[in-house]
Amino acid sequence: MIELSTQTRVAELEARSPAMLAALKSSGMFKDGDSSVTLGELCMDFGLHPQIILNMLARAGLNDPPPDIDISELEGLSLPDIVSHVETVHHQTARETLPGTIELVRNVVAAHGQNDARLHEVQSLFEKMATELEDHMVHEEGALFPMCRDMAQLGTISATPCGDRVGGPIQCMTNDHDQAKKELAQLSALTDGFVAPAGADAQYADMLQRLQAFAEDLALHIHKEDHLLFPRALEMQASLRESRQL
């Protein structure tokens, strides 16, 4: 994510953050024009405290796709196949790897936590994220995924605790994603971008590699759902309603 300041120029948002640029334009502060203007200059022109705009843009930036993510090869899959892909590639991977990574983090904290207080924060945050991810996956597998399969295979949709439309569980999932994106940024900050400090032993380095792999997989998992699974599910529901099947 872009490190925002009053000196950040609109041109940088145009080049690196479509979500931030869209948020800036929606505020009415900037339209297509002089991209060399800084955020500080815009705020001064509109009489706004810069921190208000910086906070708004930082939140918007959470919706930018992670760099180097390309899911175009999945676009030809059917909705049930997308669901199966997410289950086998991401849910299964998380369940196979999280217990070992949690144990490794605990061992590293026990060995090195007295020298770096941030390690205790890493452990607390990562275990929280692991619990939230498991809850998220169970929720998907119990509500959204059956809805998607029923729509595609039976032309029907079954009610869940989130309602009788896919928009219910999707909203819940989106809220989880927003929280996970914030926590991924925190995890990266606490580990200096998953870079081992000078003198780190092999166990410490292995922990950081596993945390980075977890972060990259979760970012990809979220991106596939936000930009492929959820839109496809909503499109299918709309199509079924239009044909009076729902």
N, C-alpha and C positions, 0 to 999 in steps of 0.2 A: 504494500500500500504506500502511496505517496506520503512523505513526511511534510505535512502541511504547516505553513507559517504565513504571516502577512506578506512575506516576500515571494510566495508561490505565484507564478504567473498563470493566467488562464491557458496559455499555450501548453503548459505542462499537463493540465487536466485534459485538454483536447487530445494530447498524444498518448496519455497513459490511463485515463480513468473516465470512460463513458458515463458511468453512474454519477460520479461527482459533477461532471459537466452538465448532465441532465438536471441534477438538483440545483445547480447554480442558475441555469436558465429558468427553471420553474419558479425561482425566487423573484424573478423580474429584474434582478440586478445586472444581468448581462445577456445580451443577444449577440448574434454573430457580428463581429466587428473587430476591434483592435485586440488581438490575442496577447499583446505584450503587456497589458495592464495587470497589475498585481491584485491579489485579494485585499490587501490593505488599502489600496487606492480605491477599489470598489466600495469597501465599507465606509471609507471617508466620504465618498461622494453621496452615499445614501444615509449617512449619519448613524450607522450601526456599529455596535461594539464588535470588533473582529472575531472574538471568541465565539459569538453566536453562530457566525457563518462557518468558522472552522469546525465547530462541533457538528453542525448540520452536514457538512461535506464529509467528515470522517464517518458518520453513520451511513451516508449514502455509499461510501467507498466499499463498505462490506459487501455490497451487491456486485462489485466488479468480479469477473471471472479470474481465478488464479492464473498467473502467467503460464504459457506453454500447455494449456489444456485444450485438447481437440477431441470432441466426441462425435465428430461427423460420421465415423464408421458405424455408430450405433443408430443413426437416424432411420435406417431402413428396417429396423426391428419392429415387430408388432408390439402392442402394449404388454401382452403377457410375457413376451420374450424380454422386454426391458425390465419388467418386474423380476423375472428369474435371473437376469444378469446382475441386478443389484443385490439380490439375495446371495448368489453363489460367489460373486467377486468381492463384494464389500462386507455383507453381514457375516459370511462364513470366515473371511479373513480376520475381521475384528474379533470374533469369538475364539479363533485359534491363537491369536497373537497377544491379546490384551492380558490374560493372566500371567504369562511369562514376563511381559514388559512391566507390569505392576510389581512383580516380585523383584525384578532387576532394579527398578527405581528405589524400592525400599532398601535394598542392599547397598546401593550407592549412597543413599542418604545416611544410612547407619555408619558407613565408612568415612564419609566426607562432609556430612552435614554440619559438623562443628566448625569447619573452615569456611563454609559458604551458606549463610542463612537462607539464601534463595532456593537452595535445594529442598528445603522443607515446603516452600511455597509450590515448587514444581510437583512434589509428591501430592500435596493436597489438591492442587488444580487437576492433575492428571487423573487421580482416582475419582474425582468428581465428574470429569468428562467421560471416563469409562462407564460410570454408573448411568449417566444421562444418555450415553449412546446405546447402552443395552435397553434402557426403557424406551428409547426412540425406536429401536428396531422391533421390539415386541409390539409396540403400538402400530407400526406399519404392517407387520405381519398379521396382526389381528383385525385391522380395520381397512386401511387403504388398499393393500395388496389384494385381499379377497374381492373388494369392490371392483378393482381394475379387471381381475380375471372374470368375474361374473358379467361385467359389461361386455367384454370382448367375446366370451364364449357362449353366454346365455342370453345376452341382450337385456339383462336385468341388473338391478343393484340392490344389495341387502343393507338394511339399516344397521348402524353401529352406534355406540355411545356418543360418537361425534356427529350423528345425524344420518339422514338418508340420502345425502348427496356427497360427492367426492370432495367438494369444497370444504366440508367440515374437517376431515382428517388432514387435508392439505394445509389448511390454516394452522392447525396444531403443529404439523411437520415444519412449516415455514418458521414459526416462532422458535422451534428447537434449533433450526439452522442458524437463525440470527444470533442466538445465544452461543452456539458452537463457534461461529466465525469470530466472535469477540474473544472467546476463550483460546482459540488457536493463536490469535495475535498475542495474547498474554503469555501463552506457553513459549512462543518464539522469543518474546522479549526477555523472559526469565532465563532463557538458555543462550542468550546472545546469538540468536539465529541458529541454534543447535550446533554451535561451534565449541569444541572442547577447550577449556582453559589450558594455559601452559602447565606442563607437568602432569596432566590428567593421565590416569592409568587406563589400561585396556577396558576394564569394566565400565569406567566412567564414559569412555568414548563409545562403547557399545550401547550404553543407555541412550546417549544423544542420537546415535544413528537410528535406534528403534523409535524414539520419540519423533524424529523427523519423518520416518516412514509412516508412522501413525498419522501425523499431521497431513502429509501429502495424500494419503489414501482417504482421509476424512474430507479433505477439501475437494477431491475428485468425486467422492460419493455425493456430497452436497450439490456439486455442480451438475451432475447427471440428473439428480432428482429435480432441482430447481429449473433446469433448462430443457429437460427432455421428458422425464416421467410425468411431472405435474402438468405441464401444458398438454401433453398427449392425453392424459386422463380427463382433463377438463374438456378437451375437444371431442372426445368420444362421448362423454355425457351429453354435451350439447347436441351432437348428432343424433343420439338416441331420443332425446326429448323432442327434437324436430320431427323425427319419424313417428312420434307418439308411442314409442315403445316404453318410455319412462313417464 
